[in-house]
Every structure is written in structure tokens, then in C-alpha cells.
Amino acid sequence: MTQKYKMCNVDFDTCLFRAAKSCQKDYIIVTHKETGWKQRFDGVSKFYGLGKQKNKGWIGEQNAIREKQGKPLIYVDDFSIEECAELIDSEEVVLEQALTMIDVTVGRIKKTSEAEDYRLYIAGTGNWRYDAANILPYKGNRKPKPIFFLEVKEALVQKYKNKIVLVDNQEVDDTLGQIGWQNYLNFRKTGKWEHVLSYIDKDLKMIISPHFNYDKCDEGVEINTPEEAAKWFCLQLLVGDKTTDNIQGLPNLSPEFQEKYELRKCRGLGKETALKILEGKNIKESFEVVVEAYKSYYGEDKKKLLTFRGEELEYNWLDYLKENGILLWMRREPDEMYNIEDTLKRLDIKY
């Protein structure tokens, strides 16, 4: 069968993480602060249940007993919680299981990609975004890597050798972003796509290139339009990427903005609200509404921002937008430092 693409380029970090995570069992050790009593639980839900109240699970069971006995209730704050992990089997067994999991994913990717060859991109060392972030520490909310991560990574590199590309000093997304952008430029010249991208991370939806989600191979290869790519970036500028990369985005919408766009009042700006704001807008209009939202929330005047490093800076709406833009943008050129003002000027947006 004639292959459609020359190369499939895969953001493989998530698969590597999952394979390493599959090697371990997570648990917690809780210690009663006053007495030093310790107990192991298979996660916090077993200890205090789900939800903000933290009064279910073992805590809830004990308090039900204590209440009948007329004893004082106990609370989560009475305990310290240590997160722990252990291998679920011997090192040899879990490593074999992890590599099998990786092999299955690679096989699925090769079958779906319709490409002559493939490369698996994984993170090396360093990332320029750590220094570029001021509002919040970049990736500052991430938990430690799985306990067997380095061993699985080394085994992956050894097994797949020349198929592995280690990416240093930037995100794997940046590298795939550059490949995707050159792919798009080549398509505009020749009418032919040479590369296909495979990833799970939503960031790369702002790149115009054939792509597929290797978790959803049944959906096949898709190609987003320039309008879809721009809208996705604008969506990211509004909602940020707090869960994955600790990028704040716009914390909320001003009451004036909510009223103008007939939005219900909310405590934060979520994806559904952002999509409603961007609905039906072209590229220029999408960026215009992002500018309007930032201006309305932060204002024109410079105000003190205490960075997470303890430094004092002066930020207004444009400074917040510029920082979020540089952190969320996937590079199109090596060492590119994106400036959203260039985009606004190119689109002739007055700000």
C-alpha cells in the first residue's frame, strides 16, 4: 500500500509517563499530628472521601462512631498526609509490562498514520518557559514523575534507538509545532502534505497540519483550518492551561463584559463560556474579543504584580496577555519568542 505521508511525528511524552505510572501503586501514609499514630490508605478518597468537605471515607466512618460514643470529632487538619508509591511487581516484570504498553501504542500509531516512517519525541532537559513565566511558576503544580520513570525512559530509548528524538530546552510541542508549520508552508507551495502529527496534548491544535490523537485512532487523521487554529489559540488565551502547565489565562470576565455578551455570572472563565464568546467569529474578531476581555478585566493602568519569585513588576492588560501568549504559543521557528502585538498589528487590530 502506498503511504500517504513521509513521516509521522509523535509527541510521546504522555505515553512514556503512562507506561512508567503503570509500574506503581500509589498510596498515602497519614500521621496524627498530636499522637504520631500512622495509617496507610489507598489514596485520599479512602481516607476522607470525595468533595470539598473531606468528611467521608475513613474520617466519616470514625466520626459516626465517635459521635455515638460522645467523643470529639476528628478532622483532616489533625493529620499530615504523605504521598507514597511502590512498584507493583519486580523491576524486571514491571519494565516488561511498561514496554509492552509502549509497543501497543506505537503499533496503533503506525497503523493509523499512513506514513513511511515515524519518530517518537520525548522531553530531554531544560525549558525556556520556566524563565519566561512571572504570574505563576510554569508547570509548578505538577506532581513528581513516577518512581520508575527514568528506567522506563532509558529502556524506551534503548529499544527504539534511532526512532527517538530527545528535545532539550523547549517543549516537545514546540518541536512538533515547527515541523507542522514547515509542513503547512510546503503544502501551500506543492499541494502535498509530507508530515502527519500524532499527539494527545491539545496545545498543538493551533498548528495547521494533518494530525490524529493516538488515544482516538478510530477518528482518523484530521486537518484543521487556519480559522480553527487561530480560534484554538484564542481559546487558550482566555482559559489558560492551569491543570497541565499552570498557565493562568484570564481568571474571570469583568461584570461589564459579562453583561455585554449576555453571559451568566461565574467564578471563573471556563472552556464552554470561552467557546460561546468566540462562536461565529473570524480570525480578526476572535483576537479582538480576547483583547476586549483582557482590557475589561485588568484595565489600562499598570499595577503591581508580585511574581511567584517575590519580585515586583508593573503589569496592565497587555502585559498579562503578552505573558500568556508567549507561554501558550507553540513555536513555529527555532528560538522564536512570540509577541502577540505582532499578531494584533498584522490583523490591524487597534489596541
C-alpha positions in Angstrom: 0.0 0.0 0.0 1.3 3.4 -0.9 1.8 5.5 2.2 0.3 9.0 2.2 2.9 10.7 4.4 6.7 10.5 4.6 6.9 10.9 8.4 4.7 10.6 11.4 6.0 12.8 14.3 4.7 11.8 17.7 4.6 13.7 21.0 5.3 10.6 23.0 5.7 12.2 26.5 2.2 11.1 27.6 2.7 7.5 26.6 6.1 7.4 28.4 4.5 8.8 31.5 1.6 6.4 31.4 3.9 3.4 30.9 6.0 4.4 33.9 3.0 5.1 36.0 1.6 1.7 35.3 4.5 0.2 37.1 3.5 1.6 40.5 0.7 1.6 43.1 0.1 4.9 44.8 -0.9 5.2 48.4 -0.7 7.6 51.3 0.5 7.5 54.9 -1.4 9.6 57.3 0.1 10.6 60.7 -1.9 12.0 63.6 -0.1 15.2 64.4 -0.7 15.0 68.2 -0.1 11.3 68.9 2.1 10.2 66.0 -0.3 7.4 65.1 0.1 6.3 61.5 -2.1 4.5 59.0 -1.8 3.6 55.3 -4.7 4.2 52.8 -5.1 3.6 49.1 -5.5 7.3 48.3 -7.1 10.3 49.9 -10.6 9.2 48.8 -10.3 6.2 51.1 -9.1 8.5 53.9 -11.5 11.4 53.7 -13.8 10.7 50.7 -14.5 12.9 47.7 -15.7 16.5 47.6 -14.6 19.7 49.4 -16.0 18.8 52.8 -13.4 16.0 53.4 -15.7 14.3 55.9 -16.4 10.9 54.2 -14.3 7.8 53.8 -12.4 6.6 57.0 -12.8 10.0 58.6 -16.6 9.8 58.2 -16.8 6.3 59.5 -14.7 7.2 62.6 -16.7 10.3 63.3 -20.0 8.3 63.1 -18.6 6.0 65.8 -17.2 8.9 67.9 -20.5 10.8 67.7 -22.4 7.8 69.2 -19.7 7.5 71.9 -19.9 11.2 72.7 -16.2 11.7 71.7 -14.8 14.8 69.9 -14.8 14.5 66.2 -11.6 14.3 64.1 -10.7 16.4 61.1 -8.4 16.1 58.1 -6.3 19.0 59.5 -5.5 16.8 62.6 -3.3 14.7 60.3 -0.3 15.1 58.0 -0.5 13.3 54.6 2.5 11.8 52.8 2.0 10.6 49.2 3.9 7.4 48.5 4.3 4.8 45.8 5.7 1.3 45.3 6.3 -1.0 42.3 3.5 -3.4 41.8 6.0 -6.3 41.0 9.7 -6.9 40.5 11.7 -4.4 38.4 12.0 -6.9 35.5 8.3 -7.7 35.4 7.1 -4.1 35.5 9.6 -3.0 32.9 8.5 -5.6 30.5 4.8 -4.6 31.1 5.7 -1.0 30.5 7.5 -1.7 27.2 4.6 -3.9 26.1 2.2 -1.0 26.7 4.5 1.3 24.7 4.7 -1.3 21.9 1.0 -1.5 21.6 0.7 2.3 21.4 3.4 2.5 18.7 1.7 -0.2 16.7 -1.5 1.7 16.8 0.2 4.9 15.8 2.0 3.2 12.8 -1.3 1.7 11.6 -3.2 5.0 11.8 -0.5 7.3 10.5 -0.3 6.1 6.9 3.3 7.2 7.0 6.5 5.6 5.6 8.4 6.2 8.9 7.9 7.6 12.4 9.7 9.5 15.1 8.9 9.5 18.8 9.7 12.8 20.5 10.3 12.9 24.3 11.4 15.7 26.6 15.1 16.0 27.4 16.4 18.7 29.7 15.5 22.4 30.2 12.7 24.5 29.1 12.9 28.3 28.3 9.3 28.8 29.7 10.5 28.4 33.3 12.3 31.7 33.0 9.6 33.4 30.9 6.8 32.9 33.4 6.2 35.5 36.1 2.5 35.2 37.0 2.7 31.6 38.1 5.6 29.1 38.0 5.4 27.2 34.8 4.4 23.6 35.4 4.5 24.5 39.1 1.5 22.4 40.1 2.9 19.1 38.6 3.5 16.1 40.9 6.8 14.2 40.8 7.3 11.8 37.9 6.6 8.1 38.5 9.2 6.3 40.6 10.3 4.1 37.7 10.2 6.9 35.1 13.9 7.1 34.3 14.3 3.3 34.0 11.3 3.1 31.6 12.6 6.1 29.6 16.1 4.5 29.3 14.6 1.2 28.2 12.4 3.1 25.6 15.4 4.9 24.2 17.4 1.7 24.0 14.7 -0.3 22.3 13.6 2.3 19.7 17.1 3.9 19.3 17.0 6.0 16.0 13.2 6.4 16.3 13.6 8.5 19.4 14.3 12.3 19.4 15.2 13.9 22.7 14.0 17.5 22.9 16.1 19.9 25.0 15.3 23.5 26.2 11.8 23.6 24.9 8.5 21.6 24.9 8.1 18.6 22.6 5.1 20.6 21.4 7.4 23.4 20.2 9.4 20.9 18.1 6.2 19.4 16.6 4.9 22.9 16.1 7.9 23.8 14.0 7.6 20.6 11.9 3.9 21.3 11.5 4.4 24.8 10.4 7.0 23.9 7.8 4.7 21.1 6.7 2.0 23.7 6.1 4.3 26.1 4.2 5.4 23.2 2.0 1.8 22.3 1.4 1.0 25.8 0.2 3.8 25.6 -2.3 3.4 22.0 -3.5 -0.2 21.0 -2.6 1.2 17.9 -0.8 1.4 17.2 2.9 4.7 15.4 3.9 4.2 15.0 7.6 1.5 13.9 9.9 1.5 14.7 13.7 0.3 12.5 16.5 -0.4 13.7 20.0 -2.8 13.9 22.8 -1.9 17.4 24.1 -4.5 19.9 23.0 -1.9 22.7 22.5 -0.9 21.5 19.0 -4.4 22.2 17.7 -3.1 25.7 16.9 -0.8 24.1 14.3 -2.2 23.7 10.8 -1.2 20.2 9.8 -2.6 16.7 9.4 -2.8 15.2 12.8 -4.5 12.5 14.9 -5.0 11.7 18.6 -3.3 8.3 19.3 -5.9 7.8 22.1 -8.6 8.1 19.5 -7.2 6.5 16.4 -10.7 5.5 15.2 -11.3 9.2 14.5 -8.6 9.1 11.9 -6.4 11.9 10.5 -7.8 15.4 10.5 -6.5 18.7 9.1 -7.6 21.9 10.9 -8.1 25.2 9.0 -6.3 28.5 9.8 -9.6 29.7 11.3 -9.7 26.7 13.6 -6.1 27.0 14.6 -6.5 30.7 15.5 -9.7 30.1 17.4 -7.9 27.4 19.5 -5.1 29.7 20.4 -7.6 32.4 21.4 -9.5 29.9 23.4 -6.2 29.1 25.2 -5.5 32.7 25.8 -8.9 33.0 27.5 -9.0 29.9 29.7 -5.3 29.2 30.1 -3.8 25.8 30.8 -3.9 25.7 34.6 -4.2 22.0 35.1 -1.4 20.8 32.8 1.1 23.7 32.6 0.0 26.1 35.4 -0.8 28.9 32.9 -3.5 31.1 34.4 -5.1 32.6 31.3 -7.8 35.1 32.2 -9.0 34.5 35.7 -12.5 35.8 35.0 -14.6 38.2 33.0 -15.5 41.6 34.2 -19.2 42.2 35.1 -19.3 44.7 32.2 -18.1 42.1 29.7 -20.5 39.5 31.0 -23.4 41.9 30.7 -22.4 42.9 27.1 -22.2 39.4 25.9 -25.2 38.2 27.9 -23.2 35.7 29.9 -24.2 34.3 33.3 -22.1 35.3 36.2 -19.4 32.8 37.1 -16.5 32.4 39.5 -14.0 31.7 36.7 -13.7 31.5 33.0 -14.2 28.0 31.7 -14.0 26.4 28.2 -17.8 26.5 27.5 -18.0 30.2 28.2 -14.9 31.0 26.1 -16.3 29.0 23.2 -19.5 31.0 23.4 -17.6 34.2 23.3 -15.7 33.0 20.2 -18.6 31.4 18.5 -19.1 32.6 14.9 -16.1 34.9 14.8 -13.4 35.0 12.2 -9.7 35.2 13.0 -9.6 39.0 13.5 -12.8 39.1 15.5 -11.5 36.3 17.8 -8.4 38.2 18.7 -10.4 41.4 19.1 -12.7 39.8 21.7 -9.6 38.4 23.5 -8.2 41.9 23.7 -11.5 43.3 24.9 -11.8 40.7 27.6 -8.3 41.3 28.9 -8.7 45.1 28.8 -12.0 44.9 30.6 -10.7 42.6 33.4 -7.2 44.1 34.0 -7.6 47.7 32.8 -5.2 50.1 31.1 -3.2 51.3 34.1 -0.1 49.5 35.3 -0.5 47.8 38.7 2.0 46.0 40.9 2.3 42.3 40.2 4.2 40.3 42.9 5.7 37.4 40.9 5.9 33.9 42.3 9.7 34.6 42.8 8.8 37.5 45.1 9.8 40.2 42.5 7.6 43.3 41.9 6.6 44.1 38.3 4.2 46.6 36.8 1.6 44.9 34.6 -1.5 46.0 32.8 -3.9 44.1 30.5 -1.3 43.9 27.6 1.5 42.6 29.9 -0.8 39.8 31.1 -1.8 39.0 27.6 1.8 39.0 26.3 3.0 36.7 29.0 0.1 34.2 28.5 0.7 34.5 24.7 4.4 33.6 24.9 3.7 30.7 27.2 0.8 29.2 25.2 2.2 29.7 21.7 3.8 26.7 20.1 6.9 27.8 18.3 7.0 27.9 14.5 10.7 28.8 14.2 13.7 27.7 16.3 14.2 30.1 19.3 11.1 32.1 18.4 9.9 34.4 21.2 6.3 35.1 20.3 4.9 38.6 20.7 1.1 38.9 20.4 1.5 42.6 19.5 2.9 41.4 16.1 -0.3 39.4 15.5 -2.5 42.3 16.5 -0.7 44.7 14.2 -0.8 42.2 11.3 -4.6 41.8 11.8 -4.9 45.7 12.0 -6.4 45.4 15.5 -6.4 48.7 17.3 -5.5 48.4 21.0 
